[in-house]
């Protein structure tokens, strides 16, 4: 395997292998996450829970305008 991962200095075959490696690692991560989620018991969250992220209708998002230029 090539030590450098600079795409400019890689051959097309090295680039393809690098992309395949990145995709494979992502797929493995996703499969492992799904297995972990499936094996752990689901917690039932109470509607009264204080950790709920309820937003009041009264709260508004305010964004400052950027200066022109």
N, CA, C and O atoms as a Tripos MOL2 file, in Angstrom:
@<TRIPOS>MOLECULE
protein
  276   275    69     0     0
PROTEIN
NO_CHARGES

@<TRIPOS>ATOM
      1 N           0.8440   -1.1910    0.0000 N.3       1 UNK1
      2 CA          0.0000    0.0000    0.0000 C.3       1 UNK1
      3 C           0.8790    1.2400    0.0000 C.2       1 UNK1
      4 O           1.9430    1.2650    0.6180 O.2       1 UNK1
      5 N           0.4320    2.2370   -0.6810 N.am      2 UNK2
      6 CA          1.1550    3.4970   -0.7990 C.3       2 UNK2
      7 C           1.0860    4.2550    0.5300 C.2       2 UNK2
      8 O           0.0210    4.3430    1.1410 O.2       2 UNK2
      9 N           2.2150    4.8000    0.9740 N.am      3 UNK3
     10 CA          2.2770    5.5250    2.2360 C.3       3 UNK3
     11 C           1.5770    6.8770    2.1150 C.2       3 UNK3
     12 O           0.8940    7.3050    3.0460 O.2       3 UNK3
     13 N           1.7390    7.5430    0.9940 N.am      4 UNK4
     14 CA          1.1140    8.8380    0.8040 C.3       4 UNK4
     15 C          -0.3170    8.6730    0.3180 C.2       4 UNK4
     16 O          -0.6050    7.7870   -0.4860 O.2       4 UNK4
     17 N          -1.2000    9.5090    0.7960 N.am      5 UNK5
     18 CA         -2.5850    9.4570    0.3440 C.3       5 UNK5
     19 C          -2.9530   10.7260   -0.4210 C.2       5 UNK5
     20 O          -4.1290   11.0700   -0.5440 O.2       5 UNK5
     21 N          -1.9450   11.4090   -0.9280 N.am      6 UNK6
     22 CA         -2.1890   12.5960   -1.7320 C.3       6 UNK6
     23 C          -2.7420   12.1530   -3.0800 C.2       6 UNK6
     24 O          -2.0270   11.5060   -3.8450 O.2       6 UNK6
     25 N          -3.9960   12.4810   -3.3960 N.am      7 UNK7
     26 CA         -4.5950   12.0290   -4.6440 C.3       7 UNK7
     27 C          -3.8180   12.4390   -5.8870 C.2       7 UNK7
     28 O          -3.8550   11.7410   -6.9010 O.2       7 UNK7
     29 N          -3.1210   13.5550   -5.8190 N.am      8 UNK8
     30 CA         -2.3520   14.0210   -6.9800 C.3       8 UNK8
     31 C          -1.2110   13.0720   -7.3340 C.2       8 UNK8
     32 O          -0.8420   12.9490   -8.5020 O.2       8 UNK8
     33 N          -0.6510   12.3990   -6.3230 N.am      9 UNK9
     34 CA          0.4820   11.5220   -6.5840 C.3       9 UNK9
     35 C           0.0780   10.0480   -6.6770 C.2       9 UNK9
     36 O           0.9400    9.1810   -6.8220 O.2       9 UNK9
     37 N          -1.2180    9.7590   -6.5950 N.am     10 UNK10
     38 CA         -1.6920    8.3730   -6.6370 C.3      10 UNK10
     39 C          -2.0860    7.9830   -8.0570 C.2      10 UNK10
     40 O          -2.5170    8.8190   -8.8520 O.2      10 UNK10
     41 N          -1.9310    6.7100   -8.3540 N.am     11 UNK11
     42 CA         -2.3920    6.1910   -9.6430 C.3      11 UNK11
     43 C          -3.9070    5.9970   -9.5580 C.2      11 UNK11
     44 O          -4.4560    5.9590   -8.4570 O.2      11 UNK11
     45 N          -4.5840    5.8760  -10.6850 N.am     12 UNK12
     46 CA         -6.0320    5.6200  -10.6380 C.3      12 UNK12
     47 C          -6.3800    4.3650   -9.8240 C.2      12 UNK12
     48 O          -7.3770    4.3570   -9.1010 O.2      12 UNK12
     49 N          -5.5800    3.3280   -9.9350 N.am     13 UNK13
     50 CA         -5.8270    2.0970   -9.1680 C.3      13 UNK13
     51 C          -5.6810    2.3490   -7.6680 C.2      13 UNK13
     52 O          -6.4750    1.8370   -6.8790 O.2      13 UNK13
     53 N          -4.6760    3.1320   -7.2640 N.am     14 UNK14
     54 CA         -4.5000    3.4570   -5.8480 C.3      14 UNK14
     55 C          -5.6700    4.2850   -5.3280 C.2      14 UNK14
     56 O          -6.1210    4.0920   -4.1990 O.2      14 UNK14
     57 N          -6.1600    5.2070   -6.1530 N.am     15 UNK15
     58 CA         -7.3240    6.0100   -5.7520 C.3      15 UNK15
     59 C          -8.5500    5.1280   -5.5630 C.2      15 UNK15
     60 O          -9.2820    5.2790   -4.5850 O.2      15 UNK15
     61 N          -8.7780    4.1920   -6.5120 N.am     16 UNK16
     62 CA         -9.9230    3.2830   -6.4010 C.3      16 UNK16
     63 C          -9.8360    2.4550   -5.1190 C.2      16 UNK16
     64 O         -10.8330    2.2640   -4.4230 O.2      16 UNK16
     65 N          -8.6380    1.9680   -4.8180 N.am     17 UNK17
     66 CA         -8.4600    1.1750   -3.5960 C.3      17 UNK17
     67 C          -8.7020    2.0080   -2.3430 C.2      17 UNK17
     68 O          -9.2900    1.5330   -1.3710 O.2      17 UNK17
     69 N          -8.2440    3.2440   -2.3760 N.am     18 UNK18
     70 CA         -8.4520    4.1410   -1.2270 C.3      18 UNK18
     71 C          -9.9420    4.4100   -1.0170 C.2      18 UNK18
     72 O         -10.4270    4.3640    0.1140 O.2      18 UNK18
     73 N         -10.6630    4.6870   -2.0910 N.am     19 UNK19
     74 CA        -12.1070    4.9240   -1.9910 C.3      19 UNK19
     75 C         -12.8110    3.6650   -1.4940 C.2      19 UNK19
     76 O         -13.6930    3.7450   -0.6390 O.2      19 UNK19
     77 N         -12.4260    2.5000   -2.0240 N.am     20 UNK20
     78 CA        -13.0300    1.2400   -1.5780 C.3      20 UNK20
     79 C         -12.7680    1.0070   -0.0960 C.2      20 UNK20
     80 O         -13.6470    0.5310    0.6230 O.2      20 UNK20
     81 N         -11.5740    1.3390    0.3610 N.am     21 UNK21
     82 CA        -11.2270    1.1780    1.7690 C.3      21 UNK21
     83 C         -12.0740    2.0910    2.6570 C.2      21 UNK21
     84 O         -12.5560    1.6680    3.7080 O.2      21 UNK21
     85 N         -12.2510    3.3230    2.2360 N.am     22 UNK22
     86 CA        -13.0650    4.2750    3.0010 C.3      22 UNK22
     87 C         -14.5130    3.7950    3.0720 C.2      22 UNK22
     88 O         -15.1320    3.8300    4.1360 O.2      22 UNK22
     89 N         -15.0470    3.3480    1.9410 N.am     23 UNK23
     90 CA        -16.4270    2.8610    1.9170 C.3      23 UNK23
     91 C         -16.5800    1.6050    2.7800 C.2      23 UNK23
     92 O         -17.5750    1.4640    3.4910 O.2      23 UNK23
     93 N         -15.6150    0.7030    2.7250 N.am     24 UNK24
     94 CA        -15.6810   -0.5190    3.5230 C.3      24 UNK24
     95 C         -15.6600   -0.1980    5.0220 C.2      24 UNK24
     96 O         -16.4170   -0.7860    5.7950 O.2      24 UNK24
     97 N         -14.7960    0.7300    5.4280 N.am     25 UNK25
     98 CA        -14.7510    1.1150    6.8500 C.3      25 UNK25
     99 C         -16.0780    1.7290    7.2870 C.2      25 UNK25
    100 O         -16.5540    1.4540    8.3880 O.2      25 UNK25
    101 N         -16.6750    2.5510    6.4390 N.am     26 UNK26
    102 CA        -17.9710    3.1410    6.7650 C.3      26 UNK26
    103 C         -19.0590    2.0960    6.8780 C.2      26 UNK26
    104 O         -19.8960    2.1620    7.7790 O.2      26 UNK26
    105 N         -19.0560    1.1280    5.9680 N.am     27 UNK27
    106 CA        -20.0470    0.0600    6.0090 C.3      27 UNK27
    107 C         -19.8850   -0.7910    7.2650 C.2      27 UNK27
    108 O         -20.8740   -1.1370    7.9110 O.2      27 UNK27
    109 N         -18.6480   -1.1290    7.6110 N.am     28 UNK28
    110 CA        -18.4090   -1.8970    8.8370 C.3      28 UNK28
    111 C         -18.8610   -1.1300   10.0780 C.2      28 UNK28
    112 O         -19.4400   -1.7110   10.9960 O.2      28 UNK28
    113 N         -18.5960    0.1670   10.1020 N.am     29 UNK29
    114 CA        -19.0290    0.9880   11.2340 C.3      29 UNK29
    115 C         -20.5440    0.9690   11.3520 C.2      29 UNK29
    116 O         -21.0890    0.8480   12.4490 O.2      29 UNK29
    117 N         -21.2220    1.0890   10.2170 N.am     30 UNK30
    118 CA        -22.6890    1.0880   10.2190 C.3      30 UNK30
    119 C         -23.2470   -0.2530   10.6930 C.2      30 UNK30
    120 O         -24.1890   -0.2870   11.4840 O.2      30 UNK30
    121 N         -22.6720   -1.3550   10.2140 N.am     31 UNK31
    122 CA        -23.1250   -2.6840   10.6200 C.3      31 UNK31
    123 C         -22.9080   -2.8860   12.1120 C.2      31 UNK31
    124 O         -23.7820   -3.4110   12.8020 O.2      31 UNK31
    125 N         -21.7520   -2.4750   12.6130 N.am     32 UNK32
    126 CA        -21.4740   -2.6110   14.0460 C.3      32 UNK32
    127 C         -22.4320   -1.7690   14.8810 C.2      32 UNK32
    128 O         -22.8810   -2.2080   15.9400 O.2      32 UNK32
    129 N         -22.7450   -0.5720   14.4160 N.am     33 UNK33
    130 CA        -23.6850    0.2880   15.1380 C.3      33 UNK33
    131 C         -25.0660   -0.3460   15.1660 C.2      33 UNK33
    132 O         -25.7460   -0.3060   16.1920 O.2      33 UNK33
    133 N         -25.4890   -0.9330   14.0430 N.am     34 UNK34
    134 CA        -26.8000   -1.5790   13.9900 C.3      34 UNK34
    135 C         -26.8650   -2.7800   14.9190 C.2      34 UNK34
    136 O         -27.8780   -2.9940   15.5850 O.2      34 UNK34
    137 N         -25.7860   -3.5740   14.9710 N.am     35 UNK35
    138 CA        -25.7540   -4.7300   15.8700 C.3      35 UNK35
    139 C         -25.8190   -4.2820   17.3200 C.2      35 UNK35
    140 O         -26.5220   -4.8890   18.1290 O.2      35 UNK35
    141 N         -25.0890   -3.2210   17.6530 N.am     36 UNK36
    142 CA        -25.0810   -2.7080   19.0170 C.3      36 UNK36
    143 C         -26.4660   -2.1910   19.3940 C.2      36 UNK36
    144 O         -26.9500   -2.4550   20.4940 O.2      36 UNK36
    145 N         -27.0980   -1.4620   18.4930 N.am     37 UNK37
    146 CA        -28.4210   -0.9120   18.7680 C.3      37 UNK37
    147 C         -29.4540   -2.0210   18.8990 C.2      37 UNK37
    148 O         -30.3590   -1.9280   19.7280 O.2      37 UNK37
    149 N         -29.3300   -3.0640   18.0950 N.am     38 UNK38
    150 CA        -30.2880   -4.1630   18.1360 C.3      38 UNK38
    151 C         -30.1260   -5.0010   19.3960 C.2      38 UNK38
    152 O         -31.1050   -5.5540   19.8960 O.2      38 UNK38
    153 N         -28.9120   -5.1040   19.9150 N.am     39 UNK39
    154 CA        -28.6780   -5.9420   21.0850 C.3      39 UNK39
    155 C         -28.9580   -5.2170   22.3990 C.2      39 UNK39
    156 O         -29.1750   -5.8690   23.4210 O.2      39 UNK39
    157 N         -28.9590   -3.8960   22.3960 N.am     40 UNK40
    158 CA        -29.2140   -3.1600   23.6360 C.3      40 UNK40
    159 C         -30.7170   -2.9370   23.7930 C.2      40 UNK40
    160 O         -31.4050   -2.6410   22.8160 O.2      40 UNK40
    161 N         -31.2250   -3.0770   25.0050 N.am     41 UNK41
    162 CA        -32.6570   -2.8860   25.2190 C.3      41 UNK41
    163 C         -33.0530   -1.4230   25.0170 C.2      41 UNK41
    164 O         -32.3210   -0.5030   25.3830 O.2      41 UNK41
    165 N         -34.2100   -1.2440   24.4360 N.am     42 UNK42
    166 CA        -34.7170    0.1090   24.2110 C.3      42 UNK42
    167 C         -35.2530    0.6570   25.5280 C.2      42 UNK42
    168 O         -35.9700   -0.0350   26.2510 O.2      42 UNK42
    169 N         -34.9060    1.8880   25.8310 N.am     43 UNK43
    170 CA        -35.4150    2.5420   27.0290 C.3      43 UNK43
    171 C         -36.7140    3.2410   26.6790 C.2      43 UNK43
    172 O         -36.8310    3.8810   25.6340 O.2      43 UNK43
    173 N         -37.6820    3.1080   27.5640 N.am     44 UNK44
    174 CA        -38.9370    3.8230   27.3630 C.3      44 UNK44
    175 C         -38.7880    5.1980   27.9860 C.2      44 UNK44
    176 O         -38.4610    5.3180   29.1670 O.2      44 UNK44
    177 N         -39.0220    6.2170   27.2100 N.am     45 UNK45
    178 CA        -38.8360    7.5880   27.6730 C.3      45 UNK45
    179 C         -40.1880    8.1500   28.0760 C.2      45 UNK45
    180 O         -41.1490    8.1380   27.3070 O.2      45 UNK45
    181 N         -40.2290    8.6340   29.2840 N.am     46 UNK46
    182 CA        -41.4540    9.2160   29.8020 C.3      46 UNK46
    183 C         -41.7150   10.5630   29.1500 C.2      46 UNK46
    184 O         -40.7840   11.3070   28.8460 O.2      46 UNK46
    185 N         -42.9850   10.8690   28.9380 N.am     47 UNK47
    186 CA        -43.3350   12.1770   28.3880 C.3      47 UNK47
    187 C         -43.0670   13.2750   29.3990 C.2      47 UNK47
    188 O         -42.9560   14.4480   29.0410 O.2      47 UNK47
    189 N         -42.9650   12.8940   30.6500 N.am     48 UNK48
    190 CA        -42.7100   13.8580   31.7140 C.3      48 UNK48
    191 C         -41.2190   14.0560   31.9560 C.2      48 UNK48
    192 O         -40.8320   14.8300   32.8320 O.2      48 UNK48
    193 N         -40.3930   13.3760   31.2020 N.am     49 UNK49
    194 CA        -38.9510   13.4110   31.4230 C.3      49 UNK49
    195 C         -38.4060   14.8260   31.2940 C.2      49 UNK49
    196 O         -38.8190   15.5880   30.4200 O.2      49 UNK49
    197 N         -37.4730   15.1660   32.1760 N.am     50 UNK50
    198 CA        -36.8700   16.4950   32.1240 C.3      50 UNK50
    199 C         -35.8190   16.5930   31.0390 C.2      50 UNK50
    200 O         -35.3580   17.6900   30.7250 O.2      50 UNK50
    201 N         -35.4290   15.4610   30.4570 N.am     51 UNK51
    202 CA        -34.4190   15.4910   29.4080 C.3      51 UNK51
    203 C         -35.0370   15.6820   28.0260 C.2      51 UNK51
    204 O         -34.3130   15.7520   27.0330 O.2      51 UNK51
    205 N         -36.3560   15.7660   27.9490 N.am     52 UNK52
    206 CA        -37.0030   16.0060   26.6590 C.3      52 UNK52
    207 C         -36.5980   17.3620   26.1130 C.2      52 UNK52
    208 O         -36.3470   18.2970   26.8720 O.2      52 UNK52
    209 N         -36.5390   17.4620   24.8210 N.am     53 UNK53
    210 CA        -36.1600   18.7200   24.1900 C.3      53 UNK53
    211 C         -37.4010   19.4020   23.6190 C.2      53 UNK53
    212 O         -37.5860   19.4570   22.4030 O.2      53 UNK53
    213 N         -38.2220   19.9030   24.4810 N.am     54 UNK54
    214 CA        -39.4190   20.6050   24.0380 C.3      54 UNK54
    215 C         -39.0950   22.0680   23.8280 C.2      54 UNK54
    216 O         -38.4180   22.6900   24.6460 O.2      54 UNK54
    217 N         -39.5740   22.6050   22.7450 N.am     55 UNK55
    218 CA        -39.3820   24.0140   22.4660 C.3      55 UNK55
    219 C         -40.7150   24.7250   22.5840 C.2      55 UNK55
    220 O         -41.7170   24.3030   22.0080 O.2      55 UNK55
    221 N         -40.7090   25.7670   23.3120 N.am     56 UNK56
    222 CA        -41.9050   26.5570   23.4880 C.3      56 UNK56
    223 C         -42.2020   27.3330   22.2130 C.2      56 UNK56
    224 O         -41.2850   27.7280   21.4930 O.2      56 UNK56
    225 N         -43.4800   27.5490   21.9330 N.am     57 UNK57
    226 CA        -43.8670   28.3250   20.7610 C.3      57 UNK57
    227 C         -43.4580   29.7870   20.9260 C.2      57 UNK57
    228 O         -43.3790   30.5250   19.9440 O.2      57 UNK57
    229 N         -43.1980   30.2060   22.1700 N.am     58 UNK58
    230 CA        -42.8390   31.5930   22.4260 C.3      58 UNK58
    231 C         -41.3880   31.9030   22.0660 C.2      58 UNK58
    232 O         -41.0660   33.0620   21.8050 O.2      58 UNK58
    233 N         -40.5190   30.9220   22.0440 N.am     59 UNK59
    234 CA        -39.0990   31.1510   21.7690 C.3      59 UNK59
    235 C         -38.8820   31.2790   20.2690 C.2      59 UNK59
    236 O         -39.4260   30.5030   19.4840 O.2      59 UNK59
    237 N         -38.1040   32.2410   19.8900 N.am     60 UNK60
    238 CA        -37.8070   32.4870   18.4860 C.3      60 UNK60
    239 C         -36.3000   32.5010   18.2820 C.2      60 UNK60
    240 O         -35.5400   32.8490   19.1850 O.2      60 UNK60
    241 N         -35.8940   32.1280   17.1170 N.am     61 UNK61
    242 CA        -34.4840   32.1770   16.7490 C.3      61 UNK61
    243 C         -34.1980   33.5420   16.1560 C.2      61 UNK61
    244 O         -34.8920   33.9930   15.2450 O.2      61 UNK61
    245 N         -33.1760   34.1940   16.6740 N.am     62 UNK62
    246 CA        -32.7940   35.5090   16.1740 C.3      62 UNK62
    247 C         -31.3880   35.4190   15.6020 C.2      62 UNK62
    248 O         -30.4700   34.9200   16.2530 O.2      62 UNK62
    249 N         -31.2320   35.9010   14.3950 N.am     63 UNK63
    250 CA        -29.9310   35.8630   13.7390 C.3      63 UNK63
    251 C         -29.5460   37.2940   13.3610 C.2      63 UNK63
    252 O         -30.3110   38.0160   12.7210 O.2      63 UNK63
    253 N         -28.3410   37.6780   13.7740 N.am     64 UNK64
    254 CA        -27.8650   39.0220   13.4370 C.3      64 UNK64
    255 C         -27.4830   39.0770   11.9730 C.2      64 UNK64
    256 O         -26.9170   38.1230   11.4380 O.2      64 UNK64
    257 N         -27.7810   40.1620   11.3360 N.am     65 UNK65
    258 CA        -27.4000   40.3480    9.9340 C.3      65 UNK65
    259 C         -25.9160   40.6000    9.8380 C.2      65 UNK65
    260 O         -25.3290   41.2650   10.6920 O.2      65 UNK65
    261 N         -25.3120   40.0660    8.7940 N.am     66 UNK66
    262 CA        -23.8880   40.2810    8.5590 C.3      66 UNK66
    263 C         -23.6900   41.6490    7.9230 C.2      66 UNK66
    264 O         -24.5150   42.0890    7.1210 O.2      66 UNK66
    265 N         -22.6140   42.3130    8.2720 N.am     67 UNK67
    266 CA        -22.3480   43.6050    7.6340 C.3      67 UNK67
    267 C         -22.0110   43.3780    6.1570 C.2      67 UNK67
    268 O         -21.3520   42.4030    5.7950 O.2      67 UNK67
    269 N         -22.4680   44.2790    5.3410 N.am     68 UNK68
    270 CA        -22.2210   44.1810    3.8890 C.3      68 UNK68
    271 C         -20.7530   44.4730    3.6140 C.2      68 UNK68
    272 O         -20.1200   45.2890    4.2840 O.2      68 UNK68
    273 N         -20.2370   43.7840    2.6100 N.am     69 UNK69
    274 CA        -18.8820   44.1250    2.1910 C.3      69 UNK69
    275 C         -17.9830   43.0530    2.2530 C.2      69 UNK69
    276 O         -16.8080   43.2130    1.9250 O.2      69 UNK69
@<TRIPOS>BOND
     1     1     2 1
     2     2     3 1
     3     3     4 2
     4     3     5 am
     5     5     6 1
     6     6     7 1
     7     7     8 2
     8     7     9 am
     9     9    10 1
    10    10    11 1
    11    11    12 2
    12    11    13 am
    13    13    14 1
    14    14    15 1
    15    15    16 2
    16    15    17 am
    17    17    18 1
    18    18    19 1
    19    19    20 2
    20    19    21 am
    21    21    22 1
    22    22    23 1
    23    23    24 2
    24    23    25 am
    25    25    26 1
    26    26    27 1
    27    27    28 2
    28    27    29 am
    29    29    30 1
    30    30    31 1
    31    31    32 2
    32    31    33 am
    33    33    34 1
    34    34    35 1
    35    35    36 2
    36    35    37 am
    37    37    38 1
    38    38    39 1
    39    39    40 2
    40    39    41 am
    41    41    42 1
    42    42    43 1
    43    43    44 2
    44    43    45 am
    45    45    46 1
    46    46    47 1
    47    47    48 2
    48    47    49 am
    49    49    50 1
    50    50    51 1
    51    51    52 2
    52    51    53 am
    53    53    54 1
    54    54    55 1
    55    55    56 2
    56    55    57 am
    57    57    58 1
    58    58    59 1
    59    59    60 2
    60    59    61 am
    61    61    62 1
    62    62    63 1
    63    63    64 2
    64    63    65 am
    65    65    66 1
    66    66    67 1
    67    67    68 2
    68    67    69 am
    69    69    70 1
    70    70    71 1
    71    71    72 2
    72    71    73 am
    73    73    74 1
    74    74    75 1
    75    75    76 2
    76    75    77 am
    77    77    78 1
    78    78    79 1
    79    79    80 2
    80    79    81 am
    81    81    82 1
    82    82    83 1
    83    83    84 2
    84    83    85 am
    85    85    86 1
    86    86    87 1
    87    87    88 2
    88    87    89 am
    89    89    90 1
    90    90    91 1
    91    91    92 2
    92    91    93 am
    93    93    94 1
    94    94    95 1
    95    95    96 2
    96    95    97 am
    97    97    98 1
    98    98    99 1
    99    99   100 2
   100    99   101 am
   101   101   102 1
   102   102   103 1
   103   103   104 2
   104   103   105 am
   105   105   106 1
   106   106   107 1
   107   107   108 2
   108   107   109 am
   109   109   110 1
   110   110   111 1
   111   111   112 2
   112   111   113 am
   113   113   114 1
   114   114   115 1
   115   115   116 2
   116   115   117 am
   117   117   118 1
   118   118   119 1
   119   119   120 2
   120   119   121 am
   121   121   122 1
   122   122   123 1
   123   123   124 2
   124   123   125 am
   125   125   126 1
   126   126   127 1
   127   127   128 2
   128   127   129 am
   129   129   130 1
   130   130   131 1
   131   131   132 2
   132   131   133 am
   133   133   134 1
   134   134   135 1
   135   135   136 2
   136   135   137 am
   137   137   138 1
   138   138   139 1
   139   139   140 2
   140   139   141 am
   141   141   142 1
   142   142   143 1
   143   143   144 2
   144   143   145 am
   145   145   146 1
   146   146   147 1
   147   147   148 2
   148   147   149 am
   149   149   150 1
   150   150   151 1
   151   151   152 2
   152   151   153 am
   153   153   154 1
   154   154   155 1
   155   155   156 2
   156   155   157 am
   157   157   158 1
   158   158   159 1
   159   159   160 2
   160   159   161 am
   161   161   162 1
   162   162   163 1
   163   163   164 2
   164   163   165 am
   165   165   166 1
   166   166   167 1
   167   167   168 2
   168   167   169 am
   169   169   170 1
   170   170   171 1
   171   171   172 2
   172   171   173 am
   173   173   174 1
   174   174   175 1
   175   175   176 2
   176   175   177 am
   177   177   178 1
   178   178   179 1
   179   179   180 2
   180   179   181 am
   181   181   182 1
   182   182   183 1
   183   183   184 2
   184   183   185 am
   185   185   186 1
   186   186   187 1
   187   187   188 2
   188   187   189 am
   189   189   190 1
   190   190   191 1
   191   191   192 2
   192   191   193 am
   193   193   194 1
   194   194   195 1
   195   195   196 2
   196   195   197 am
   197   197   198 1
   198   198   199 1
   199   199   200 2
   200   199   201 am
   201   201   202 1
   202   202   203 1
   203   203   204 2
   204   203   205 am
   205   205   206 1
   206   206   207 1
   207   207   208 2
   208   207   209 am
   209   209   210 1
   210   210   211 1
   211   211   212 2
   212   211   213 am
   213   213   214 1
   214   214   215 1
   215   215   216 2
   216   215   217 am
   217   217   218 1
   218   218   219 1
   219   219   220 2
   220   219   221 am
   221   221   222 1
   222   222   223 1
   223   223   224 2
   224   223   225 am
   225   225   226 1
   226   226   227 1
   227   227   228 2
   228   227   229 am
   229   229   230 1
   230   230   231 1
   231   231   232 2
   232   231   233 am
   233   233   234 1
   234   234   235 1
   235   235   236 2
   236   235   237 am
   237   237   238 1
   238   238   239 1
   239   239   240 2
   240   239   241 am
   241   241   242 1
   242   242   243 1
   243   243   244 2
   244   243   245 am
   245   245   246 1
   246   246   247 1
   247   247   248 2
   248   247   249 am
   249   249   250 1
   250   250   251 1
   251   251   252 2
   252   251   253 am
   253   253   254 1
   254   254   255 1
   255   255   256 2
   256   255   257 am
   257   257   258 1
   258   258   259 1
   259   259   260 2
   260   259   261 am
   261   261   262 1
   262   262   263 1
   263   263   264 2
   264   263   265 am
   265   265   266 1
   266   266   267 1
   267   267   268 2
   268   267   269 am
   269   269   270 1
   270   270   271 1
   271   271   272 2
   272   271   273 am
   273   273   274 1
   274   274   275 1
   275   275   276 2
@<TRIPOS>SUBSTRUCTURE
     1 UNK1         2 RESIDUE 1 A UNK
     2 UNK2         6 RESIDUE 1 A UNK
     3 UNK3        10 RESIDUE 1 A UNK
     4 UNK4        14 RESIDUE 1 A UNK
     5 UNK5        18 RESIDUE 1 A UNK
     6 UNK6        22 RESIDUE 1 A UNK
     7 UNK7        26 RESIDUE 1 A UNK
     8 UNK8        30 RESIDUE 1 A UNK
     9 UNK9        34 RESIDUE 1 A UNK
    10 UNK10       38 RESIDUE 1 A UNK
    11 UNK11       42 RESIDUE 1 A UNK
    12 UNK12       46 RESIDUE 1 A UNK
    13 UNK13       50 RESIDUE 1 A UNK
    14 UNK14       54 RESIDUE 1 A UNK
    15 UNK15       58 RESIDUE 1 A UNK
    16 UNK16       62 RESIDUE 1 A UNK
    17 UNK17       66 RESIDUE 1 A UNK
    18 UNK18       70 RESIDUE 1 A UNK
    19 UNK19       74 RESIDUE 1 A UNK
    20 UNK20       78 RESIDUE 1 A UNK
    21 UNK21       82 RESIDUE 1 A UNK
    22 UNK22       86 RESIDUE 1 A UNK
    23 UNK23       90 RESIDUE 1 A UNK
    24 UNK24       94 RESIDUE 1 A UNK
    25 UNK25       98 RESIDUE 1 A UNK
    26 UNK26      102 RESIDUE 1 A UNK
    27 UNK27      106 RESIDUE 1 A UNK
    28 UNK28      110 RESIDUE 1 A UNK
    29 UNK29      114 RESIDUE 1 A UNK
    30 UNK30      118 RESIDUE 1 A UNK
    31 UNK31      122 RESIDUE 1 A UNK
    32 UNK32      126 RESIDUE 1 A UNK
    33 UNK33      130 RESIDUE 1 A UNK
    34 UNK34      134 RESIDUE 1 A UNK
    35 UNK35      138 RESIDUE 1 A UNK
    36 UNK36      142 RESIDUE 1 A UNK
    37 UNK37      146 RESIDUE 1 A UNK
    38 UNK38      150 RESIDUE 1 A UNK
    39 UNK39      154 RESIDUE 1 A UNK
    40 UNK40      158 RESIDUE 1 A UNK
    41 UNK41      162 RESIDUE 1 A UNK
    42 UNK42      166 RESIDUE 1 A UNK
    43 UNK43      170 RESIDUE 1 A UNK
    44 UNK44      174 RESIDUE 1 A UNK
    45 UNK45      178 RESIDUE 1 A UNK
    46 UNK46      182 RESIDUE 1 A UNK
    47 UNK47      186 RESIDUE 1 A UNK
    48 UNK48      190 RESIDUE 1 A UNK
    49 UNK49      194 RESIDUE 1 A UNK
    50 UNK50      198 RESIDUE 1 A UNK
    51 UNK51      202 RESIDUE 1 A UNK
    52 UNK52      206 RESIDUE 1 A UNK
    53 UNK53      210 RESIDUE 1 A UNK
    54 UNK54      214 RESIDUE 1 A UNK
    55 UNK55      218 RESIDUE 1 A UNK
    56 UNK56      222 RESIDUE 1 A UNK
    57 UNK57      226 RESIDUE 1 A UNK
    58 UNK58      230 RESIDUE 1 A UNK
    59 UNK59      234 RESIDUE 1 A UNK
    60 UNK60      238 RESIDUE 1 A UNK
    61 UNK61      242 RESIDUE 1 A UNK
    62 UNK62      246 RESIDUE 1 A UNK
    63 UNK63      250 RESIDUE 1 A UNK
    64 UNK64      254 RESIDUE 1 A UNK
    65 UNK65      258 RESIDUE 1 A UNK
    66 UNK66      262 RESIDUE 1 A UNK
    67 UNK67      266 RESIDUE 1 A UNK
    68 UNK68      270 RESIDUE 1 A UNK
    69 UNK69      274 RESIDUE 1 A UNK
